């Protein structure tokens, strides 16, 4: 190869690298989770910050409800990534059709979903969680995969957003440890 071909190959490689970086940046800016079609974690965090300000301004309740597929890693090994993606898509669709129009739903991580519940006290979280779990279990019957859920519900009480998220995560983890199917608040 001569120098002009080497230079052209270098330009092509540079363009490919720049294209990859731009695609990553675009994915970061997209508020929608590509797998489920609902908010991603970053968009949820942004919406939570907004809802906290709204709850403070209007002096209304704001609760968080986290639903998590219990023993997700074990289920992933048993059922495979493709089947677990099907499960998460069905779960997201079931949740989308079951929450109120004012509720904010997003995928928090692999196998976990977060719902912001404006004007709902955390005392109602377990009732909402049980209703949603039953609907999801019904919708997942077609997959043949038996799914158990853990859940946690937490009321916003003036704590910083990151602490509120840590608290609902902790409650969900307690639910998983102490007996799947229970909602901790």
C-alpha positions as CSV (number, residue, x, y, z in Angstrom):
1,X,0.0,0.0,0.0
2,X,1.2,3.5,-0.7
3,X,0.9,6.5,1.7
4,X,-2.3,7.7,0.2
5,X,-4.1,4.4,0.8
6,X,-2.7,4.3,4.4
7,X,-3.9,7.8,5.0
8,X,-7.4,6.9,3.6
9,X,-7.6,3.8,5.8
10,X,-6.7,6.0,8.8
11,X,-9.4,8.5,8.0
12,X,-11.9,5.7,7.6
13,X,-10.9,4.2,11.0
14,X,-11.2,7.6,12.6
15,X,-14.6,8.2,11.2
16,X,-15.8,4.8,12.5
17,X,-14.5,5.6,16.0
18,X,-16.2,9.0,15.9
19,X,-19.5,7.4,14.7
20,X,-19.3,4.9,17.6
21,X,-18.8,7.8,20.1
22,X,-21.7,9.7,18.7
23,X,-24.0,6.7,18.9
24,X,-23.0,6.2,22.6
25,X,-23.7,9.9,23.2
26,X,-27.1,9.7,21.5
27,X,-28.0,6.6,23.6
28,X,-27.1,8.6,26.7
29,X,-29.4,11.5,25.7
30,X,-32.3,9.2,24.8
31,X,-34.7,9.0,27.9
32,X,-36.3,5.8,26.7
33,X,-34.9,2.4,27.6
34,X,-34.2,0.5,24.3
35,X,-35.4,-2.9,25.6
36,X,-38.7,-1.9,27.2
37,X,-39.8,1.3,25.6
38,X,-40.2,3.0,29.0
39,X,-38.1,5.6,30.8
40,X,-34.5,4.6,31.5
41,X,-32.7,5.1,34.8
42,X,-31.3,8.6,34.1
43,X,-34.7,9.9,32.9
44,X,-36.3,8.4,36.0
45,X,-33.8,10.2,38.2
46,X,-34.6,13.5,36.3
47,X,-38.3,13.0,36.6
48,X,-37.9,12.1,40.3
49,X,-36.1,15.4,41.0
50,X,-38.9,17.2,39.3
51,X,-41.7,15.3,41.2
52,X,-39.9,16.0,44.5
53,X,-40.0,19.7,43.8
54,X,-43.6,19.5,42.7
55,X,-44.6,17.6,45.9
56,X,-42.8,20.1,48.1
57,X,-44.4,23.1,46.2
58,X,-47.9,21.6,46.3
59,X,-47.4,19.9,49.7
60,X,-48.6,16.6,48.4
61,X,-47.5,13.0,48.8
62,X,-45.0,11.3,46.5
63,X,-44.2,7.6,46.9
64,X,-41.8,5.4,45.1
65,X,-42.6,1.8,44.3
66,X,-39.9,-0.6,43.2
67,X,-40.7,-4.0,41.7
68,X,-37.9,-6.4,41.1
69,X,-37.6,-9.8,39.7
70,X,-36.4,-11.9,42.6
71,X,-33.2,-13.9,42.1
72,X,-32.8,-12.3,38.7
73,X,-29.2,-13.6,38.1
74,X,-30.3,-17.2,38.8
75,X,-33.3,-16.8,36.5
76,X,-31.0,-15.4,33.8
77,X,-28.7,-18.4,34.0
78,X,-31.6,-20.8,34.0
79,X,-33.7,-19.2,31.2
80,X,-31.1,-17.3,29.2
81,X,-30.8,-13.6,28.2
82,X,-33.3,-13.8,25.3
83,X,-36.1,-15.2,27.5
84,X,-35.4,-12.7,30.3
85,X,-35.6,-9.9,27.8
86,X,-39.0,-11.2,26.7
87,X,-40.0,-11.3,30.4
88,X,-38.9,-7.7,31.0
89,X,-40.7,-6.4,27.9
90,X,-43.9,-8.2,28.9
91,X,-43.5,-6.8,32.4
92,X,-43.0,-3.3,31.2
93,X,-46.1,-3.6,28.9
94,X,-48.1,-4.9,31.8
95,X,-47.0,-2.1,34.1
96,X,-47.6,0.6,31.4
97,X,-51.2,-0.6,30.9
98,X,-51.8,-0.8,34.7
99,X,-50.5,2.4,36.2
100,X,-52.4,5.7,36.3
101,X,-51.7,8.3,33.7
102,X,-49.9,10.5,36.3
103,X,-47.6,7.8,37.5
104,X,-44.1,7.7,36.1
105,X,-42.7,4.3,35.1
106,X,-39.2,3.3,34.2
107,X,-36.7,0.5,34.0
108,X,-34.3,1.0,37.0
109,X,-32.0,-1.9,36.1
110,X,-31.9,-5.5,35.0
111,X,-35.2,-7.0,36.2
112,X,-36.2,-3.9,38.3
113,X,-38.7,-1.2,37.6
114,X,-39.4,2.0,39.5
115,X,-42.8,3.7,39.6
116,X,-43.2,7.3,40.9
117,X,-46.6,7.6,42.5
118,X,-47.6,11.3,42.8
119,X,-50.3,11.9,45.4
120,X,-50.1,8.4,46.9
121,X,-49.0,7.7,50.4
122,X,-46.5,4.8,50.9
123,X,-49.1,3.0,53.1
124,X,-50.9,2.2,49.8
125,X,-47.7,1.0,48.2
126,X,-48.2,-2.7,49.2
127,X,-51.7,-2.7,47.9
128,X,-50.6,-1.2,44.6
129,X,-47.6,-3.6,44.4
130,X,-49.8,-6.6,45.0
131,X,-52.3,-5.6,42.3
132,X,-49.5,-5.0,39.8
133,X,-47.7,-8.3,40.7
134,X,-50.9,-10.2,40.0
135,X,-51.4,-8.5,36.6
136,X,-47.8,-9.1,35.6
137,X,-47.9,-12.8,36.7
138,X,-51.0,-13.3,34.6
139,X,-49.4,-11.6,31.6
140,X,-46.2,-13.7,32.0
141,X,-48.1,-17.0,32.0
142,X,-47.6,-17.3,28.2
143,X,-43.8,-17.4,28.6
144,X,-43.8,-20.5,30.9
145,X,-41.3,-18.7,33.2
146,X,-42.3,-18.6,36.9
147,X,-41.4,-15.2,38.2
148,X,-41.4,-14.1,41.8
149,X,-41.2,-10.4,42.7
150,X,-39.8,-8.4,45.5
151,X,-41.0,-4.9,46.1
152,X,-40.4,-1.9,48.3
153,X,-42.4,1.3,48.8
154,X,-41.1,4.6,50.2
155,X,-42.7,7.9,50.9
156,X,-40.8,11.1,50.1
157,X,-40.2,12.8,53.4
158,X,-37.8,15.6,52.6
159,X,-34.7,13.4,52.1
160,X,-32.3,14.0,49.2
161,X,-33.3,12.2,46.0
162,X,-30.3,9.8,46.1
163,X,-31.2,8.8,49.7
164,X,-34.8,8.2,48.7
165,X,-33.7,5.9,46.0
166,X,-31.3,4.1,48.3
167,X,-34.1,3.6,50.8
168,X,-36.5,2.1,48.3
169,X,-33.7,-0.2,47.0
170,X,-33.0,-1.3,50.5
171,X,-36.6,-2.1,51.2
172,X,-36.8,-4.1,48.0
173,X,-33.7,-6.0,49.0
174,X,-35.2,-6.7,52.4
175,X,-38.3,-8.0,50.6
176,X,-36.2,-10.4,48.6
177,X,-34.3,-11.6,51.6
178,X,-37.2,-12.1,53.9
179,X,-39.5,-13.7,51.6
180,X,-40.3,-13.0,48.0
181,X,-43.7,-11.6,47.4
182,X,-43.7,-9.2,50.3
183,X,-43.7,-5.4,49.9
184,X,-41.7,-3.5,52.5
185,X,-42.4,0.1,53.3
